């Protein structure tokens, strides 16, 4: 009898019967490459035109618009369908031109310098009345 209970426990704990596990979309690796940091973000099944990058208030946000839904009767879906975004705090010193991005084989590579550009203080003169 013990064997049968384990058999059924194992059977119903199988991923086939379990609801799709919530998997983080936009799995990201961050690594150093010379004087830069590189973010490598998995975006399988996404076209370059569906990806947008935004830099605001020190946050770099990667947004992806919904991919097309396949025709036919879905039996089981484990992949995420819909819009997604992910933000990374990079610092307020960066400007869009400091960050480089390329899309290759379903992977987005974002490169930014390890050291944030230093702000150049401008001299502001005050008029004397």
C-alpha positions, 0 to 999 in steps of 0.5 A, spaced: 500 500 500 505 504 501 508 503 494 501 505 491 501 512 495 508 514 493 506 512 486 500 517 486 503 522 490 509 522 484 504 522 479 500 528 481 506 532 483 509 531 476 509 538 472 504 535 467 498 536 472 501 542 476 499 549 474 504 552 470 509 554 475 510 562 475 517 563 471 520 570 471 520 573 464 526 576 462 531 572 465 537 576 466 545 575 466 549 581 468 557 580 467 563 585 467 566 585 460 573 590 461 570 597 463 563 595 462 557 591 465 553 587 460 546 585 461 544 579 457 536 578 457 533 572 454 527 574 450 525 568 446 520 569 440 521 576 441 522 581 435 527 587 436 521 591 434 517 589 440 523 591 445 523 598 448 528 601 452 527 607 457 532 611 461 528 615 466 530 618 473 536 613 474 532 607 472 533 603 465 526 599 463 526 594 458 519 593 455 516 588 451 509 588 447 505 582 447 507 577 442 502 574 437 498 568 440 498 562 435 492 559 432 489 553 434 486 550 440 491 550 446 492 544 450 497 546 455 501 553 455 507 554 460 510 560 456 508 567 458 504 571 453 503 578 454 506 585 455 512 585 460 517 590 463 523 590 468 527 595 471 534 596 473 537 602 477 543 604 473 544 611 477 542 618 475 548 620 471 547 616 465 544 619 459 541 615 453 548 615 449 552 612 454 548 606 454 549 601 448 544 595 446 544 590 441 539 584 439 541 578 437 538 571 436 532 572 441 537 575 446 538 583 448 545 585 450 545 592 454 552 595 455 554 600 460 560 603 463 562 601 470 563 608 472 558 613 471 560 619 467 561 625 471 557 631 471 560 637 469 559 643 473 557 649 469 558 655 471 552 660 472 553 667 473 548 671 477 547 678 474 548 684 479 543 689 479 
